[in-house]
Amino acid sequence: MSIAFVFPGQGAQTIGMGRDLADSYPAARAVFEEVDDALGEKLSALIWDGDLDTLTLTENAQPALMATSIAAMRALEAEGVEVTRASFVAGHSLGEYSALCAAGVFGVADTARLLRTRGRAMQSAVPVGEGAMAAILGLSASDAAALAERAAEGDVCQLANENDPTQNVISGSKAAVERAIAMAKDAGAKRALPLPVSAPFHCALMAPAAEAMDKALAEVSMRDPKVPVVANVTAQAVDTAAPIRQLLVDQVTGRVRWMTSVEWMVAQGVSEFWEIGAGKALSGMIRRIHKDAVLRNVGVAADVKDAAAS
């Protein structure tokens, strides 16, 4: 049975995530300490005892979710489950950085700093209130992309996340996204919901953030991954460090091809997916993409013990 380890993206954050792992595994606690040192602040205090609105700020949520995922990975390793147990690793948006860190491409400190830079750059790329995102329910990815294109009317409006057969996300200027929401029912969508996000991620409006990440990634050393990493923008695996920088730059403005990524892994023989870190959002998506997938969540110490015994 071939396994993939998958890592969640923004939206999975909760106050208290990872505390149980840190209390149970010194190697997991060391991850949070390394992230705190890398950022020069006690992000762990915010994660465990802080305010959810502050944790949800993009510049905090991104390194916090990565820290929780890698803490879970270190706990697995302490129980004898190495990343090489997986045939592939993959992550949703910022989760791709967690996947790369888990696979040994980046160290924890570099990953934390990259995600802090990414979060700030994505937030500042578009003035607050000028961009928006919306979930389109009940349309295929191609139909959601066509809806976004019709609604653009000269503004930016693009398919941002291809999540599963029932859910896709569009992103762009606020006016264009509002037009798409208004047009969605006539296009055959069941519902169109504006998302509570602070910026229009994964669309052309993020070009300034892509430039910032190009510079930041140029300063970080990368190693070949221990297991192949399935990239968001291509939905195919890379097994050397060489293409990763450009893939991550492209990811800032490009589409998160999650459904296609899962389908590609299944076509390579993956039948079991372990969601490593906070929440169960990816497991829900994977179930809707491939109903026969075996799913396992690894977010607390009891999950780690169960996974290690499997």
C-alpha positions as CSV (number, residue, x, y, z in Angstrom):
1,M,0.0,0.0,0.0
2,S,1.6,3.3,-1.1
3,I,1.2,6.3,1.2
4,A,1.4,10.0,0.7
5,F,2.0,12.5,3.5
6,V,-0.1,15.7,2.9
7,F,0.2,19.0,4.7
8,P,-2.6,21.5,5.4
9,G,-2.9,25.1,4.3
10,Q,-4.3,28.3,5.7
11,G,-7.6,28.0,7.5
12,A,-6.7,25.0,9.5
13,Q,-5.2,27.1,12.4
14,T,-6.7,26.8,15.9
15,I,-5.5,28.0,19.3
16,G,-3.7,25.2,21.1
17,M,-2.7,23.3,18.0
18,G,0.5,21.3,18.5
19,R,0.7,21.8,22.3
20,D,-0.1,18.1,22.9
21,L,2.7,17.1,20.5
22,A,5.2,19.5,22.3
23,D,4.2,18.1,25.7
24,S,4.6,14.5,24.6
25,Y,7.7,14.7,22.3
26,P,10.8,16.7,23.0
27,A,11.6,16.7,19.2
28,A,8.2,18.3,18.6
29,R,8.8,21.0,21.2
30,A,12.2,21.7,19.6
31,V,10.4,22.6,16.4
32,F,8.4,25.3,18.1
33,E,11.5,26.6,19.8
34,E,13.4,26.7,16.6
35,V,10.6,28.6,14.9
36,D,10.5,31.1,17.8
37,D,14.2,31.6,17.5
38,A,14.1,32.0,13.8
39,L,11.4,34.7,13.9
40,G,12.7,36.4,17.1
41,E,9.4,36.1,18.9
42,K,7.3,33.6,20.9
43,L,5.0,32.5,18.1
44,S,4.5,29.4,20.2
45,A,2.8,31.5,22.9
46,L,0.4,32.9,20.3
47,I,-0.3,29.4,18.9
48,W,-1.1,27.9,22.3
49,D,-2.5,30.7,24.4
50,G,-3.1,33.6,22.1
51,D,-6.0,35.3,20.2
52,L,-7.4,33.5,17.2
53,D,-7.8,36.7,15.1
54,T,-4.1,37.4,15.7
55,L,-3.1,33.9,14.8
56,T,-5.2,34.0,11.7
57,L,-3.2,37.0,10.3
58,T,-1.5,35.6,7.2
59,E,2.0,36.4,8.5
60,N,1.4,34.4,11.7
61,A,-0.9,31.6,10.4
62,Q,1.6,30.4,7.7
63,P,4.7,29.8,10.0
64,A,2.4,28.5,12.8
65,L,0.7,25.9,10.6
66,M,4.1,24.8,9.3
67,A,5.5,24.5,12.8
68,T,2.6,22.3,13.9
69,S,2.9,20.1,10.8
70,I,6.7,19.6,11.3
71,A,6.2,19.0,15.0
72,A,3.9,16.2,14.1
73,M,6.4,14.9,11.6
74,R,9.2,15.0,14.2
75,A,6.9,13.1,16.6
76,L,6.4,10.4,13.9
77,E,10.1,10.2,13.5
78,A,10.6,9.7,17.2
79,E,8.3,6.7,16.9
80,G,10.3,5.3,14.0
81,V,8.2,6.6,11.1
82,E,10.5,8.5,8.7
83,V,9.3,10.7,5.9
84,T,10.6,8.0,3.5
85,R,7.7,5.9,4.6
86,A,5.7,8.0,2.1
87,S,6.0,7.6,-1.7
88,F,5.2,11.3,-2.1
89,V,4.6,14.4,0.0
90,A,2.4,17.3,-1.0
91,G,0.9,20.4,0.7
92,H,-1.9,22.8,0.0
93,S,-0.5,26.3,-0.7
94,L,1.6,27.2,2.3
95,G,1.5,23.4,3.1
96,E,3.8,22.9,0.2
97,Y,6.5,24.6,2.3
98,S,5.7,22.2,5.1
99,A,6.0,19.3,2.7
100,L,9.4,20.6,1.4
101,C,10.6,21.0,5.0
102,A,9.5,17.5,5.9
103,A,11.3,16.2,2.9
104,G,14.5,17.9,3.9
105,V,14.6,20.5,1.2
106,F,14.6,23.4,3.7
107,G,15.5,23.5,7.4
108,V,12.9,24.5,9.9
109,A,14.3,28.0,10.6
110,D,14.6,28.8,6.9
111,T,11.1,27.6,6.3
112,A,9.7,29.7,9.1
113,R,11.4,32.9,7.8
114,L,10.3,32.2,4.2
115,L,6.7,31.8,5.4
116,R,6.9,35.0,7.4
117,T,8.2,36.8,4.3
118,R,5.5,35.1,2.2
119,G,2.7,36.0,4.5
120,R,3.7,39.6,4.8
121,A,4.3,39.9,1.0
122,M,1.0,38.4,0.1
123,Q,-0.8,40.7,2.6
124,S,0.8,43.8,1.4
125,A,0.5,43.1,-2.4
126,V,-3.0,44.4,-2.5
127,P,-4.6,47.1,-0.3
128,V,-7.1,45.7,2.1
129,G,-10.6,45.8,0.6
130,E,-9.5,45.8,-3.0
131,G,-9.3,42.1,-3.5
132,A,-11.5,39.1,-2.6
133,M,-11.9,35.4,-2.9
134,A,-15.0,33.2,-3.2
135,A,-15.7,29.5,-3.0
136,I,-17.8,28.2,-5.9
137,L,-19.7,25.1,-5.0
138,G,-21.1,22.7,-7.5
139,L,-19.1,23.7,-10.6
140,S,-16.2,21.8,-12.2
141,A,-12.8,23.5,-12.2
142,S,-13.1,24.3,-15.9
143,D,-16.6,25.8,-15.4
144,A,-15.5,27.8,-12.4
145,A,-12.5,29.1,-14.4
146,A,-14.9,30.1,-17.2
147,L,-17.2,31.9,-14.8
148,A,-14.2,33.9,-13.4
149,E,-13.1,34.8,-16.9
150,R,-16.6,36.1,-17.8
151,A,-16.8,38.1,-14.6
152,A,-13.4,39.7,-15.0
153,E,-14.5,42.4,-17.5
154,G,-11.0,43.8,-17.6
155,D,-10.3,43.2,-13.9
156,V,-8.4,40.3,-12.5
157,C,-10.6,37.2,-11.7
158,Q,-9.1,33.7,-11.8
159,L,-9.5,30.2,-10.6
160,A,-7.2,30.1,-7.6
161,N,-7.8,26.7,-5.9
162,E,-8.9,23.6,-7.6
163,N,-9.9,21.8,-4.4
164,D,-12.2,18.9,-5.2
165,P,-15.0,18.0,-7.6
166,T,-17.5,20.1,-5.6
167,Q,-15.5,23.1,-4.5
168,N,-13.3,25.5,-6.3
169,V,-12.0,29.0,-5.3
170,I,-11.8,32.1,-7.4
171,S,-9.6,35.1,-6.6
172,G,-9.2,38.7,-7.9
173,S,-10.4,42.2,-7.6
174,K,-13.3,42.7,-5.3
175,A,-15.6,44.0,-8.0
176,A,-14.9,41.1,-10.3
177,V,-15.3,38.4,-7.6
178,E,-18.6,40.0,-6.6
179,R,-19.8,39.9,-10.2
180,A,-18.8,36.2,-10.3
181,I,-20.8,35.5,-7.1
182,A,-23.8,37.2,-8.7
183,M,-23.5,35.2,-11.9
184,A,-22.7,31.8,-10.2
185,K,-26.3,30.5,-9.9
186,D,-27.1,31.1,-13.6
187,A,-23.8,29.3,-14.4
188,G,-25.0,26.2,-12.6
189,A,-23.3,26.6,-9.2
190,K,-25.1,25.5,-6.1
191,R,-23.7,28.3,-4.1
192,A,-21.0,31.0,-4.2
193,L,-19.6,32.1,-0.9
194,P,-17.3,35.1,-0.3
195,L,-14.3,33.9,1.8
196,P,-13.1,35.7,5.0
197,V,-9.6,36.4,3.7
198,S,-7.5,39.5,3.9
199,A,-6.0,39.3,0.3
200,P,-6.7,37.7,-3.1
201,F,-4.3,34.8,-3.0
202,H,-3.1,32.8,-6.0
203,C,-4.0,35.3,-8.8
204,A,-2.2,37.9,-10.9
205,L,-2.6,40.6,-8.2
206,M,0.0,38.7,-6.1
207,A,2.8,39.6,-8.6
208,P,4.6,41.8,-6.0
209,A,4.6,38.9,-3.6
210,A,6.0,36.6,-6.2
211,E,8.9,39.1,-6.7
212,A,9.5,39.2,-3.0
213,M,9.6,35.4,-2.8
214,D,11.9,35.2,-5.8
215,K,14.4,37.3,-3.8
216,A,13.9,35.5,-0.5
217,L,14.2,32.0,-2.0
218,A,17.4,33.0,-3.8
219,E,19.1,33.5,-0.4
220,V,18.1,30.1,1.0
221,S,20.0,26.8,0.4
222,M,18.0,23.8,-0.8
223,R,18.7,20.1,-0.8
224,D,17.2,17.4,-2.9
225,P,14.0,16.0,-1.3
226,K,14.2,12.7,0.5
227,V,11.0,11.8,-1.2
228,P,9.4,13.3,-4.3
229,V,7.3,16.5,-3.7
230,V,4.1,17.0,-5.7
231,A,4.1,20.7,-6.7
232,N,0.9,22.8,-6.5
233,V,1.3,24.5,-9.9
234,T,2.1,21.4,-12.0
235,A,0.4,18.6,-10.0
236,Q,3.4,16.4,-10.7
237,A,6.4,15.4,-8.5
238,V,9.9,16.8,-8.4
239,D,12.7,14.8,-7.0
240,T,15.6,17.4,-7.2
241,A,16.0,20.8,-5.7
242,A,16.7,22.5,-9.1
243,P,13.1,23.4,-10.1
244,I,11.7,24.1,-6.7
245,R,12.5,27.8,-6.4
246,Q,10.7,28.7,-9.6
247,L,7.8,26.4,-8.7
248,L,7.3,28.3,-5.4
249,V,7.6,31.7,-7.1
250,D,5.0,30.5,-9.7
251,Q,2.8,29.2,-6.9
252,V,2.2,32.7,-5.5
253,T,0.2,33.9,-8.5
254,G,-0.7,30.4,-9.8
255,R,-3.4,27.9,-9.3
256,V,-3.3,25.4,-6.5
257,R,-4.1,22.2,-8.4
258,W,-5.0,20.1,-5.4
259,M,-7.6,17.9,-7.0
260,T,-5.2,17.1,-10.0
261,S,-2.4,16.5,-7.5
262,V,-4.4,13.9,-5.6
263,E,-5.5,12.3,-8.8
264,W,-1.9,12.1,-10.0
265,M,-0.8,10.5,-6.8
266,V,-3.6,7.9,-7.0
267,A,-2.5,7.2,-10.6
268,Q,1.0,6.5,-9.3
269,G,-0.4,3.9,-6.9
270,V,-1.1,5.9,-3.7
271,S,-4.0,4.5,-1.8
272,E,-3.5,6.0,1.7
273,F,-3.1,9.7,2.7
274,W,-1.8,10.9,6.0
275,E,-2.8,14.5,6.8
276,I,0.1,15.8,9.0
277,G,-0.7,18.7,11.2
278,A,-3.8,20.8,12.1
279,G,-7.3,20.0,11.1
280,K,-8.9,17.6,8.6
281,A,-9.7,19.9,5.6
282,L,-7.5,18.0,3.2
283,S,-8.9,14.6,4.2
284,G,-12.4,15.9,3.4
285,M,-11.2,17.1,0.0
286,I,-9.4,13.8,-0.7
287,R,-12.5,11.8,0.2
288,R,-14.5,13.7,-2.4
289,I,-11.8,13.3,-5.0
290,H,-11.2,9.6,-4.4
291,K,-13.8,7.9,-2.3
292,D,-11.8,4.7,-1.8
293,A,-8.8,6.5,-0.3
294,V,-7.6,5.4,3.1
295,L,-7.3,8.5,5.3
296,R,-5.3,9.1,8.5
297,N,-5.0,12.3,10.5
298,V,-1.8,12.9,12.5
299,G,-2.3,16.0,14.6
300,V,-2.0,15.0,18.2
301,A,0.1,12.5,20.2
302,A,-2.5,9.8,20.2
303,D,-2.6,10.0,16.3
304,V,1.1,9.6,16.2
305,K,1.0,6.5,18.4
306,D,-1.8,5.0,16.2
307,A,0.1,5.8,13.0
308,A,3.3,4.3,14.3
309,A,1.5,1.1,15.1
310,S,-0.1,0.8,11.7
